[in-house]
Amino acid sequence: MAISALQAKKYWQANIRLVLSLLAIWAFVSFGCGILWVDILNQVTFFGFKLGFWFAQQGSIYVFVVLIFIYVRQMNKLDKRYGVQESDSRSSNHGDEQ
């Protein structure tokens, strides 16, 4: 099903808004918690490590992976809302053509 130009524009605006918000969260965690506020966060221990060190070494990576799953989930919802979701490959007949 094709969508109108206005719907396509709204879809991409929502997509860009989602990407920018997730990147802002990642920047806050990786740059803010891992670099800018590391001295303050190092006053707290987390699993035996200083919290600022943990964010710099592990935390930002874990947050990034979680943000990937959030992105996938939110994009699937956005795709369904605008009717541009991918079809299920199991229900298509592409494998039958030879």
N, C-alpha and C positions, 0 to 999 in steps of 0.2 A: 504494500500500500504506500503510495507516494504521499508526502506531506507538502503542505503549501510553503511558499517562501517565508511567510511570516512565522509559521510553526517551526521551520528549520532554523530561523534566526533565534527564536526563543529557546529552542533546544540547545544550540551552541552557546548562547549566553548562560544558560543554566550549567552547561558542561564547564565552561571557563570559570564561572563563579565557584563551582565545586573544586576544580583543580587549584585555583588560587587560595581558597580557604584551607585546603589540605596542605598545600605548600607553606602557607603561613604558620600552620601548627608545627610542621616539621622544622621550619626555620627557627621558631621559638624554642623548640626542644633542643635541636642540635646546636644552634649558635648561641641562643640565650642561656640555656641550662648547661651546656657543655663548655662555653667560653666566657660569656659576659658575667654570669652570676656564679661561676665555679667556686670562688672563695667563700661565698655565703653558703652555698649548698654543701661544701665540704665539711661544714660543721655538723652535718647529719650523716650517720652511717646507714648503709643499706646493704644487707647481706655481708656485712663485714668490710665493705668498701665505703670510701667517702662518696657521698651522693653526687657531687660535681664530677668526680673522676668516673663514676659509673655511667653518668649521662654521656660524658665525652667518649667513653670506650664502648659501651653496650647500649645504653638507653635510647640514643637517637636511632640506632639500627632497628631495635625492637619497635619503636614508634613508627618508623618508616614501613616496616612490614605490616603492622596493624593498619596503617593508612592505606596501603594497597588493597587490603581486604575491604575496608570501608569504601574505597573508591569503586571497586567492582560491585559491591552491593548497591551503592547509590546510583551507579550508572545503569544497572539492570532496572531499577525502579524508574529512572528517568527515561530509559528506552521504552518501557511499557507505557508510561504516561503519554509519550509522543507517538507510540505505535511504530517504533523502528527497531524493536528487539529482533535478535537473530533467531532464525527458525531452528527448531530442534533437528539435528542431523539424523536422528534415529527415525523420524517420521517422514523424511524426504525420500525421494526415489532416485537420488543421485547415484547410489551404488548399483542400481539395476541397469543403468545405461552402459552399453559396451560397444 
